[in-house]
Amino acid sequence: VEAPQQGEWRDGVTPVMRDARTRHFRKLPEMDPGLVEKVETELVEIVNHGAPKGWTYEDVEEEYVEGKDGKEGYWKEISRNQY
């Protein structure tokens, strides 16, 4: 085995990339397969059919309005026809 050239490390290209492979390809956290399947199914249903039974989705556009004189700001609903 040949020694790495000056400035190169065994686990990366340069010292800045130290442990890059280990960090990038780290093991994923354990997930419950049942939960993953449930969430996947619900997402597919939402994409294909819209909201689940008993739910409604409403697209609301808002903008944050700064409060005057240091008071707390608030969210204000804006109309799409406004522009």
Disulfide bonds with the S-S distance in Angstrom:
none
